[in-house]
């Protein structure tokens, strides 16, 4: 009987050692694994460029669809977006700047980009662009008013003064 107990203990120890070995080898393999490089024409990260903003080519294509841009206008906007992205990344990487100064410079850069975009657009496109910007600002600010009901449409009975 003692022999049976000893072999049973050795069996349990062997199972435990094998399990521990598998866990260690899996952890080592996971540490050594590097993600494959993106395929040609594919960007790394989320499709929209992550939290930092949209990829310049996608941004220009979206603007082309929404504003009916010509190929020349689209190319100009893509160049503007590419330059903006590079400058924003440089500002983010500049650790010598205080956060308030970094924010001020980023806002100034963004304003300059808006001005450059306006210069590329026709008056009709500028009006559409301004409406798009106002809608985005409203959406961003809308989070603060989530509990409030939307205002009644103009001209409805609810909007008329009560008597």
LODO-160379 format. One record per atom (N, C-alpha, C): residue number from 1; atom name; x, y, z. Coordinates in steps of 0.02 Angstrom, whole numbers. Atoms other than C-alpha are relative to their C-alpha. Layout:
<nodes>
+-----+------+--------+--------+--------+
!   n ! atom !      X !      Y !      Z !
+-----+------+--------+--------+--------+
! NUM !   CA !      X !      Y !      Z !
...
+-----+------+--------+--------+--------+
</nodes>
This chain:
<nodes>
+-----+------+--------+--------+--------+
!   n ! atom !      X !      Y !      Z !
+-----+------+--------+--------+--------+
!   1 !    N !     41 !    -59 !      0 !
!   1 !   CA !      0 !      0 !      0 !
!   1 !    C !     43 !     62 !      0 !
!   2 !    N !    -44 !    -57 !     -2 !
!   2 !   CA !    144 !    116 !     38 !
!   2 !    C !     26 !     16 !    -70 !
!   3 !    N !    -25 !     -9 !     67 !
!   3 !   CA !    208 !     90 !   -138 !
!   3 !    C !    -51 !     38 !    -43 !
!   4 !    N !     53 !    -32 !     38 !
!   4 !   CA !     40 !    142 !   -210 !
!   4 !    C !     -4 !     75 !     18 !
!   5 !    N !      4 !    -69 !    -22 !
!   5 !   CA !     38 !    303 !   -106 !
!   5 !    C !     60 !     40 !    -27 !
!   6 !    N !    -59 !    -34 !     27 !
!   6 !   CA !    216 !    347 !   -160 !
!   6 !    C !     -7 !     14 !    -74 !
!   7 !    N !      7 !    -11 !     72 !
!   7 !   CA !    177 !    323 !   -344 !
!   7 !    C !    -54 !     52 !    -14 !
!   8 !    N !     54 !    -50 !      8 !
!   8 !   CA !     19 !    425 !   -324 !
!   8 !    C !     27 !     71 !     14 !
!   9 !    N !    -30 !    -65 !    -15 !
!   9 !   CA !    119 !    568 !   -244 !
!   9 !    C !     46 !     23 !    -56 !
!  10 !    N !    -44 !    -17 !     55 !
!  10 !   CA !    249 !    560 !   -382 !
!  10 !    C !    -41 !     21 !    -61 !
!  11 !    N !     44 !    -18 !     56 !
!  11 !   CA !    109 !    566 !   -511 !
!  11 !    C !    -28 !     70 !      7 !
!  12 !    N !     28 !    -66 !    -13 !
!  12 !   CA !     31 !    719 !   -431 !
!  12 !    C !     54 !     54 !     -7 !
!  13 !    N !    -56 !    -47 !      6 !
!  13 !   CA !    201 !    805 !   -420 !
!  13 !    C !     17 !     10 !    -73 !
!  14 !    N !    -16 !     -4 !     71 !
!  14 !   CA !    234 !    766 !   -603 !
!  14 !    C !    -52 !     44 !    -37 !
!  15 !    N !     53 !    -40 !     31 !
!  15 !   CA !     66 !    840 !   -654 !
!  15 !    C !      9 !     74 !     18 !
!  16 !    N !    -10 !    -69 !    -22 !
!  16 !   CA !     99 !    998 !   -552 !
!  16 !    C !     61 !     31 !    -36 !
!  17 !    N !    -59 !    -27 !     34 !
!  17 !   CA !    274 !   1019 !   -626 !
!  17 !    C !    -13 !     12 !    -74 !
!  18 !    N !     16 !    -10 !     71 !
!  18 !   CA !    211 !    996 !   -803 !
!  18 !    C !    -45 !     61 !    -10 !
!  19 !    N !     45 !    -59 !      5 !
!  19 !   CA !     72 !   1123 !   -775 !
!  19 !    C !     38 !     64 !     11 !
!  20 !    N !    -40 !    -60 !    -12 !
!  20 !   CA !    195 !   1248 !   -703 !
!  20 !    C !     45 !     15 !    -59 !
!  21 !    N !    -43 !     -9 !     58 !
!  21 !   CA !    312 !   1220 !   -849 !
!  21 !    C !    -38 !     29 !    -60 !
!  22 !    N !     41 !    -26 !     55 !
!  22 !   CA !    173 !   1251 !   -974 !
!  22 !    C !    -17 !     74 !     11 !
!  23 !    N !     17 !    -70 !    -15 !
!  23 !   CA !    123 !   1413 !   -887 !
!  23 !    C !     59 !     45 !    -11 !
!  24 !    N !    -60 !    -41 !      8 !
!  24 !   CA !    301 !   1478 !   -885 !
!  24 !    C !     17 !      6 !    -74 !
!  25 !    N !    -17 !     -4 !     71 !
!  25 !   CA !    331 !   1434 !  -1067 !
!  25 !    C !    -50 !     44 !    -38 !
!  26 !    N !     50 !    -43 !     32 !
!  26 !   CA !    168 !   1519 !  -1118 !
!  26 !    C !     14 !     73 !     15 !
!  27 !    N !    -15 !    -69 !    -18 !
!  27 !   CA !    217 !   1677 !  -1023 !
!  27 !    C !     61 !     25 !    -38 !
!  28 !    N !    -61 !    -20 !     37 !
!  28 !   CA !    390 !   1680 !  -1104 !
!  28 !    C !    -16 !     11 !    -73 !
!  29 !    N !     18 !     -6 !     71 !
!  29 !   CA !    316 !   1653 !  -1277 !
!  29 !    C !    -40 !     64 !    -12 !
!  30 !    N !     40 !    -60 !      7 !
!  30 !   CA !    193 !   1795 !  -1249 !
!  30 !    C !     43 !     62 !      4 !
!  31 !    N !    -44 !    -57 !     -6 !
!  31 !   CA !    331 !   1914 !  -1196 !
!  31 !    C !     42 !     10 !    -63 !
!  32 !    N !    -42 !     -4 !     59 !
!  32 !   CA !    436 !   1874 !  -1349 !
!  32 !    C !    -39 !     16 !    -63 !
!  33 !    N !     39 !    -10 !     61 !
!  33 !   CA !    293 !   1890 !  -1472 !
!  33 !    C !     -4 !     74 !    -16 !
!  34 !    N !      8 !    -69 !     23 !
!  34 !   CA !    295 !   2051 !  -1573 !
!  34 !    C !    -54 !      0 !    -53 !
!  35 !    N !     54 !     -1 !     50 !
!  35 !   CA !    146 !   2104 !  -1678 !
!  35 !    C !     30 !      5 !    -70 !
!  36 !    N !    -26 !     -3 !     69 !
!  36 !   CA !    170 !   2080 !  -1865 !
!  36 !    C !     -6 !     71 !    -27 !
!  37 !    N !      5 !    -67 !     28 !
!  37 !   CA !    203 !   2238 !  -1965 !
!  37 !    C !    -63 !      7 !    -41 !
!  38 !    N !     62 !     -8 !     39 !
!  38 !   CA !     50 !   2314 !  -2049 !
!  38 !    C !     12 !    -14 !    -73 !
!  39 !    N !     -4 !     14 !     71 !
!  39 !   CA !     15 !   2261 !  -2226 !
!  39 !    C !      8 !     66 !    -38 !
!  40 !    N !    -10 !    -60 !     40 !
!  40 !   CA !     58 !   2383 !  -2365 !
!  40 !    C !    -65 !     37 !     -7 !
!  41 !    N !     60 !    -42 !      7 !
!  41 !   CA !    -64 !   2528 !  -2368 !
!  41 !    C !    -45 !     -1 !     61 !
!  42 !    N !     41 !      5 !    -60 !
!  42 !   CA !   -128 !   2487 !  -2195 !
!  42 !    C !     36 !     36 !     56 !
!  43 !    N !    -30 !    -36 !    -55 !
!  43 !   CA !    -99 !   2597 !  -2044 !
!  43 !    C !     -4 !    -41 !     63 !
!  44 !    N !      3 !     35 !    -63 !
!  44 !   CA !    -61 !   2535 !  -1870 !
!  44 !    C !    -51 !     34 !     44 !
!  45 !    N !     47 !    -29 !    -47 !
!  45 !   CA !   -185 !   2560 !  -1730 !
!  45 !    C !    -71 !     -2 !    -25 !
!  46 !    N !     70 !     -1 !     20 !
!  46 !   CA !   -370 !   2592 !  -1739 !
!  46 !    C !     -9 !     33 !    -67 !
!  47 !    N !      9 !    -27 !     67 !
!  47 !   CA !   -441 !   2635 !  -1910 !
!  47 !    C !     -8 !     75 !     -3 !
!  48 !    N !     10 !    -73 !      1 !
!  48 !   CA !   -479 !   2814 !  -1861 !
!  48 !    C !     61 !     37 !     25 !
!  49 !    N !    -59 !    -36 !    -23 !
!  49 !   CA !   -304 !   2854 !  -1800 !
!  49 !    C !      3 !      4 !     76 !
!  50 !    N !     -3 !      0 !    -73 !
!  50 !   CA !   -343 !   2825 !  -1618 !
!  50 !    C !    -25 !     64 !     29 !
!  51 !    N !     27 !    -58 !    -34 !
!  51 !   CA !   -379 !   2960 !  -1491 !
!  51 !    C !     29 !     66 !    -25 !
!  52 !    N !    -32 !    -61 !     23 !
!  52 !   CA !   -265 !   3084 !  -1576 !
!  52 !    C !    -32 !     30 !    -61 !
!  53 !    N !     33 !    -29 !     58 !
!  53 !   CA !   -375 !   3108 !  -1726 !
!  53 !    C !      2 !    -47 !    -59 !
!  54 !    N !      8 !     40 !     60 !
!  54 !   CA !   -410 !   3044 !  -1898 !
!  54 !    C !     63 !      2 !    -43 !
!  55 !    N !    -54 !      4 !     48 !
!  55 !   CA !   -281 !   2988 !  -2024 !
!  55 !    C !    -10 !     56 !    -52 !
!  56 !    N !      9 !    -56 !     47 !
!  56 !   CA !   -248 !   3137 !  -2142 !
!  56 !    C !    -34 !    -19 !    -66 !
!  57 !    N !     31 !     20 !     63 !
!  57 !   CA !   -297 !   3040 !  -2299 !
!  57 !    C !    -74 !    -14 !     10 !
!  58 !    N !     71 !     14 !    -15 !
!  58 !   CA !   -460 !   2978 !  -2219 !
!  58 !    C !    -37 !     65 !     14 !
!  59 !    N !     32 !    -64 !    -17 !
!  59 !   CA !   -497 !   3152 !  -2152 !
!  59 !    C !    -15 !     38 !    -64 !
!  60 !    N !     11 !    -35 !     64 !
!  60 !   CA !   -474 !   3228 !  -2325 !
!  60 !    C !    -55 !    -33 !    -41 !
!  61 !    N !     52 !     36 !     38 !
!  61 !   CA !   -582 !   3092 !  -2404 !
!  61 !    C !    -69 !     14 !     29 !
!  62 !    N !     64 !    -15 !    -32 !
!  62 !   CA !   -720 !   3123 !  -2276 !
!  62 !    C !    -23 !     71 !    -19 !
!  63 !    N !     16 !    -70 !     18 !
!  63 !   CA !   -712 !   3310 !  -2312 !
!  63 !    C !    -21 !      3 !    -74 !
!  64 !    N !     17 !      0 !     71 !
!  64 !   CA !   -718 !   3274 !  -2499 !
!  64 !    C !    -73 !    -22 !     -9 !
!  65 !    N !     69 !     25 !      6 !
!  65 !   CA !   -880 !   3175 !  -2478 !
!  65 !    C !    -50 !     51 !     27 !
!  66 !    N !     49 !    -45 !    -32 !
!  66 !   CA !   -964 !   3300 !  -2362 !
!  66 !    C !     -4 !     68 !    -33 !
!  67 !    N !     -1 !    -68 !     27 !
!  67 !   CA !   -912 !   3459 !  -2451 !
!  67 !    C !      4 !      2 !    -77 !
!  68 !    N !     -5 !      3 !     73 !
!  68 !   CA !   -905 !   3400 !  -2633 !
!  68 !    C !     63 !     35 !    -25 !
!  69 !    N !    -63 !    -31 !     19 !
!  69 !   CA !   -721 !   3446 !  -2650 !
!  69 !    C !     25 !    -26 !    -66 !
!  70 !    N !    -34 !     22 !     61 !
!  70 !   CA !   -623 !   3439 !  -2811 !
!  70 !    C !     61 !    -41 !     22 !
!  71 !    N !    -60 !     39 !    -16 !
!  71 !   CA !   -471 !   3325 !  -2821 !
!  71 !    C !     56 !     46 !     25 !
!  72 !    N !    -52 !    -47 !    -21 !
!  72 !   CA !   -358 !   3477 !  -2804 !
!  72 !    C !    -11 !     24 !     72 !
!  73 !    N !     16 !    -22 !    -68 !
!  73 !   CA !   -448 !   3538 !  -2648 !
!  73 !    C !     15 !    -56 !     50 !
!  74 !    N !    -11 !     57 !    -45 !
!  74 !   CA !   -440 !   3364 !  -2572 !
!  74 !    C !     75 !     -9 !     13 !
!  75 !    N !    -73 !      7 !     -8 !
!  75 !   CA !   -252 !   3355 !  -2603 !
!  75 !    C !     27 !     55 !     46 !
!  76 !    N !    -22 !    -55 !    -43 !
!  76 !   CA !   -228 !   3526 !  -2522 !
!  76 !    C !    -19 !    -13 !     73 !
!  77 !    N !     21 !     13 !    -69 !
!  77 !   CA !   -329 !   3477 !  -2369 !
!  77 !    C !     40 !    -58 !     30 !
!  78 !    N !    -40 !     55 !    -27 !
!  78 !   CA !   -234 !   3314 !  -2351 !
!  78 !    C !     69 !     25 !     21 !
!  79 !    N !    -65 !    -29 !    -18 !
!  79 !   CA !    -71 !   3413 !  -2351 !
!  79 !    C !     -6 !     41 !     65 !
!  80 !    N !     11 !    -39 !    -61 !
!  80 !   CA !   -141 !   3531 !  -2219 !
!  80 !    C !     -6 !    -46 !     60 !
!  81 !    N !     10 !     47 !    -56 !
!  81 !   CA !   -197 !   3384 !  -2110 !
!  81 !    C !     64 !    -37 !     18 !
!  82 !    N !    -64 !     34 !    -13 !
!  82 !   CA !    -29 !   3297 !  -2130 !
!  82 !    C !     47 !     45 !     40 !
!  83 !    N !    -43 !    -48 !    -35 !
!  83 !   CA !     65 !   3453 !  -2076 !
!  83 !    C !    -25 !     11 !     71 !
!  84 !    N !     28 !    -10 !    -67 !
!  84 !   CA !    -54 !   3480 !  -1930 !
!  84 !    C !     16 !    -59 !     45 !
!  85 !    N !    -13 !     59 !    -40 !
!  85 !   CA !    -32 !   3302 !  -1871 !
!  85 !    C !     73 !     -1 !     24 !
!  86 !    N !    -72 !      0 !    -19 !
!  86 !   CA !    159 !   3317 !  -1873 !
!  86 !    C !     14 !     52 !     53 !
!  87 !    N !    -12 !    -54 !    -49 !
!  87 !   CA !    155 !   3482 !  -1779 !
!  87 !    C !    -32 !    -17 !     68 !
!  88 !    N !     33 !     19 !    -63 !
!  88 !   CA !     31 !   3415 !  -1649 !
!  88 !    C !     42 !    -53 !     36 !
!  89 !    N !    -41 !     51 !    -31 !
!  89 !   CA !    139 !   3262 !  -1619 !
!  89 !    C !     64 !     30 !     30 !
!  90 !    N !    -60 !    -33 !    -26 !
!  90 !   CA !    292 !   3374 !  -1597 !
!  90 !    C !    -17 !     37 !     65 !
!  91 !    N !     21 !    -34 !    -61 !
!  91 !   CA !    197 !   3478 !  -1469 !
!  91 !    C !    -12 !    -49 !     57 !
!  92 !    N !     13 !     51 !    -52 !
!  92 !   CA !    141 !   3321 !  -1375 !
!  92 !    C !     65 !    -28 !     27 !
!  93 !    N !    -64 !     29 !    -20 !
!  93 !   CA !    320 !   3259 !  -1371 !
!  93 !    C !     44 !     50 !     38 !
!  94 !    N !    -41 !    -52 !    -33 !
!  94 !   CA !    390 !   3425 !  -1305 !
!  94 !    C !    -16 !      1 !     74 !
!  95 !    N !     12 !      5 !    -72 !
!  95 !   CA !    404 !   3387 !  -1120 !
!  95 !    C !     21 !     63 !     37 !
!  96 !    N !    -21 !    -62 !    -32 !
!  96 !   CA !    481 !   3557 !  -1085 !
!  96 !    C !    -58 !     49 !      8 !
!  97 !    N !     58 !    -44 !     -4 !
!  97 !   CA !    313 !   3641 !  -1113 !
!  97 !    C !    -45 !    -17 !     59 !
!  98 !    N !     51 !     10 !    -52 !
!  98 !   CA !    193 !   3664 !   -969 !
!  98 !    C !    -65 !    -20 !    -35 !
!  99 !    N !     63 !     22 !     31 !
!  99 !   CA !     24 !   3582 !  -1003 !
!  99 !    C !    -43 !     59 !    -25 !
! 100 !    N !     41 !    -57 !     22 !
! 100 !   CA !    -63 !   3752 !  -1012 !
! 100 !    C !     29 !     32 !    -63 !
! 101 !    N !    -32 !    -28 !     60 !
! 101 !   CA !     65 !   3816 !  -1138 !
! 101 !    C !    -10 !    -46 !    -60 !
! 102 !    N !     10 !     48 !     54 !
! 102 !   CA !     50 !   3657 !  -1240 !
! 102 !    C !    -70 !      7 !    -28 !
! 103 !    N !     70 !     -6 !     22 !
! 103 !   CA !   -139 !   3675 !  -1245 !
! 103 !    C !    -10 !     64 !    -39 !
! 104 !    N !      6 !    -64 !     35 !
! 104 !   CA !   -126 !   3858 !  -1296 !
! 104 !    C !     30 !     -5 !    -70 !
! 105 !    N !    -32 !      7 !     66 !
! 105 !   CA !     -6 !   3816 !  -1437 !
! 105 !    C !    -40 !    -46 !    -46 !
! 106 !    N !     41 !     45 !     40 !
! 106 !   CA !   -115 !   3671 !  -1495 !
! 106 !    C !    -63 !     35 !    -26 !
! 107 !    N !     61 !    -36 !     21 !
! 107 !   CA !   -269 !   3782 !  -1498 !
! 107 !    C !     17 !     50 !    -55 !
! 108 !    N !    -22 !    -47 !     51 !
! 108 !   CA !   -173 !   3913 !  -1597 !
! 108 !    C !     13 !    -35 !    -66 !
! 109 !    N !    -13 !     40 !     60 !
! 109 !   CA !   -115 !   3779 !  -1720 !
! 109 !    C !    -66 !    -20 !    -32 !
! 110 !    N !     66 !     21 !     27 !
! 110 !   CA !   -294 !   3717 !  -1739 !
! 110 !    C !    -35 !     59 !    -33 !
! 111 !    N !     31 !    -60 !     31 !
! 111 !   CA !   -357 !   3894 !  -1772 !
! 111 !    C !     33 !     16 !    -67 !
! 112 !    N !    -35 !    -11 !     63 !
! 112 !   CA !   -223 !   3915 !  -1905 !
! 112 !    C !    -21 !    -49 !    -54 !
! 113 !    N !     22 !     51 !     47 !
! 113 !   CA !   -277 !   3753 !  -1987 !
! 113 !    C !    -70 !     17 !    -26 !
! 114 !    N !     68 !    -19 !     20 !
! 114 !   CA !   -459 !   3810 !  -1988 !
! 114 !    C !      3 !     57 !    -52 !
! 115 !    N !     -7 !    -56 !     46 !
! 115 !   CA !   -405 !   3971 !  -2075 !
! 115 !    C !     26 !    -25 !    -68 !
! 116 !    N !    -27 !     28 !     63 !
! 116 !   CA !   -303 !   3874 !  -2204 !
! 116 !    C !    -53 !    -39 !    -38 !
! 117 !    N !     53 !     38 !     32 !
! 117 !   CA !   -450 !   3758 !  -2238 !
! 117 !    C !    -49 !     47 !    -34 !
! 118 !    N !     46 !    -49 !     29 !
! 118 !   CA !   -565 !   3907 !  -2266 !
! 118 !    C !     28 !     29 !    -65 !
! 119 !    N !    -31 !    -29 !     60 !
! 119 !   CA !   -442 !   3977 !  -2393 !
! 119 !    C !     -5 !    -46 !    -60 !
! 120 !    N !      4 !     49 !     54 !
! 120 !   CA !   -456 !   3817 !  -2496 !
! 120 !    C !    -72 !     -7 !    -26 !
! 121 !    N !     70 !     14 !     16 !
! 121 !   CA !   -647 !   3810 !  -2496 !
! 121 !    C !    -34 !     59 !    -35 !
! 122 !    N !     42 !    -50 !     30 !
! 122 !   CA !   -776 !   3902 !  -2599 !
! 122 !    C !    -47 !     27 !     54 !
! 123 !    N !     47 !    -26 !    -51 !
! 123 !   CA !   -904 !   4012 !  -2506 !
! 123 !    C !    -54 !    -51 !     21 !
! 124 !    N !     50 !     50 !    -18 !
! 124 !   CA !  -1036 !   3873 !  -2515 !
! 124 !    C !     30 !    -55 !     44 !
! 125 !    N !    -34 !     52 !    -38 !
! 125 !   CA !   -912 !   3744 !  -2451 !
! 125 !    C !     18 !     26 !     70 !
! 126 !    N !    -16 !    -30 !    -64 !
! 126 !   CA !   -859 !   3864 !  -2313 !
! 126 !    C !    -61 !     -1 !     46 !
! 127 !    N !     61 !      1 !    -40 !
! 127 !   CA !  -1039 !   3877 !  -2254 !
! 127 !    C !    -14 !    -71 !     26 !
! 128 !    N !     10 !     69 !    -21 !
! 128 !   CA !  -1056 !   3687 !  -2251 !
! 128 !    C !     51 !    -20 !     53 !
! 129 !    N !    -53 !     17 !    -47 !
! 129 !   CA !   -889 !   3671 !  -2161 !
! 129 !    C !    -14 !     31 !     68 !
! 130 !    N !     16 !    -33 !    -64 !
! 130 !   CA !   -939 !   3799 !  -2029 !
! 130 !    C !    -58 !    -35 !     36 !
! 131 !    N !     56 !     37 !    -30 !
! 131 !   CA !  -1103 !   3704 !  -2002 !
! 131 !    C !     25 !    -66 !     30 !
! 132 !    N !    -29 !     62 !    -26 !
! 132 !   CA !  -1004 !   3542 !  -1981 !
! 132 !    C !     37 !     12 !     66 !
! 133 !    N !    -38 !    -17 !    -60 !
! 133 !   CA !   -890 !   3625 !  -1853 !
! 133 !    C !    -47 !     16 !     58 !
! 134 !    N !     48 !    -17 !    -52 !
! 134 !   CA !  -1038 !   3696 !  -1757 !
! 134 !    C !    -34 !    -63 !     27 !
! 135 !    N !     33 !     63 !    -20 !
! 135 !   CA !  -1121 !   3524 !  -1755 !
! 135 !    C !     48 !    -41 !     44 !
! 136 !    N !    -48 !     37 !    -41 !
! 136 !   CA !   -961 !   3445 !  -1687 !
! 136 !    C !      8 !     31 !     69 !
! 137 !    N !     -5 !    -34 !    -64 !
! 137 !   CA !   -945 !   3577 !  -1552 !
! 137 !    C !    -62 !    -15 !     43 !
! 138 !    N !     62 !     14 !    -35 !
! 138 !   CA !  -1127 !   3549 !  -1506 !
! 138 !    C !     -1 !    -71 !     28 !
! 139 !    N !     -3 !     69 !    -23 !
! 139 !   CA !  -1100 !   3361 !  -1495 !
! 139 !    C !     46 !     -7 !     59 !
! 140 !    N !    -47 !      2 !    -55 !
! 140 !   CA !   -948 !   3386 !  -1384 !
! 140 !    C !    -29 !     29 !     63 !
! 141 !    N !     30 !    -33 !    -58 !
! 141 !   CA !  -1042 !   3504 !  -1270 !
! 141 !    C !    -63 !    -35 !     22 !
! 142 !    N !     63 !     33 !    -15 !
! 142 !   CA !  -1199 !   3397 !  -1276 !
! 142 !    C !      5 !    -48 !     58 !
! 143 !    N !     -9 !     46 !    -55 !
! 143 !   CA !  -1125 !   3277 !  -1149 !
! 143 !    C !    -19 !     31 !     67 !
! 144 !    N !     16 !    -35 !    -62 !
! 144 !   CA !  -1153 !   3409 !  -1014 !
! 144 !    C !    -75 !      5 !     10 !
! 145 !    N !     72 !     -9 !     -4 !
! 145 !   CA !  -1339 !   3421 !  -1054 !
! 145 !    C !    -38 !    -65 !    -14 !
! 146 !    N !     31 !     64 !     17 !
! 146 !   CA !  -1378 !   3235 !  -1071 !
! 146 !    C !    -67 !    -10 !     33 !
! 147 !    N !     63 !     10 !    -36 !
! 147 !   CA !  -1517 !   3239 !   -941 !
! 147 !    C !    -55 !     47 !    -22 !
! 148 !    N !     49 !    -49 !     20 !
! 148 !   CA !  -1604 !   3391 !  -1015 !
! 148 !    C !    -36 !    -23 !    -63 !
! 149 !    N !     36 !     19 !     61 !
! 149 !   CA !  -1742 !   3362 !  -1143 !
! 149 !    C !     19 !     48 !    -56 !
! 150 !    N !    -17 !    -44 !     56 !
! 150 !   CA !  -1710 !   3431 !  -1318 !
! 150 !    C !    -51 !     57 !     -5 !
! 151 !    N !     48 !    -56 !      7 !
! 151 !   CA !  -1788 !   3601 !  -1355 !
! 151 !    C !    -53 !    -17 !    -51 !
! 152 !    N !     53 !     14 !     50 !
! 152 !   CA !  -1955 !   3596 !  -1447 !
! 152 !    C !     17 !     32 !    -66 !
! 153 !    N !    -13 !    -29 !     65 !
! 153 !   CA !  -1947 !   3626 !  -1633 !
! 153 !    C !    -34 !     68 !     -8 !
! 154 !    N !     29 !    -67 !     11 !
! 154 !   CA !  -1978 !   3805 !  -1689 !
! 154 !    C !    -66 !     -6 !    -36 !
! 155 !    N !     65 !     -1 !     33 !
! 155 !   CA !  -2157 !   3840 !  -1736 !
! 155 !    C !    -48 !    -52 !     28 !
! 156 !    N !     46 !     50 !    -27 !
! 156 !   CA !  -2230 !   3697 !  -1634 !
! 156 !    C !    -44 !     32 !     53 !
! 157 !    N !     47 !    -26 !    -50 !
! 157 !   CA !  -2373 !   3720 !  -1512 !
! 157 !    C !     35 !      9 !     67 !
! 158 !    N !    -36 !     -3 !    -64 !
! 158 !   CA !  -2254 !   3689 !  -1366 !
! 158 !    C !     43 !     63 !      4 !
! 159 !    N !    -43 !    -58 !      1 !
! 159 !   CA !  -2147 !   3835 !  -1422 !
! 159 !    C !    -40 !     65 !      5 !
! 160 !    N !     41 !    -60 !     -3 !
! 160 !   CA !  -2295 !   3956 !  -1426 !
! 160 !    C !    -10 !     22 !     72 !
! 161 !    N !      9 !    -23 !    -69 !
! 161 !   CA !  -2318 !   4066 !  -1272 !
! 161 !    C !    -67 !    -23 !     27 !
! 162 !    N !     61 !     23 !    -34 !
! 162 !   CA !  -2447 !   4004 !  -1147 !
! 162 !    C !    -44 !     60 !     16 !
! 163 !    N !     45 !    -55 !    -16 !
! 163 !   CA !  -2603 !   4111 !  -1119 !
! 163 !    C !    -43 !    -17 !     58 !
+-----+------+--------+--------+--------+
</nodes>
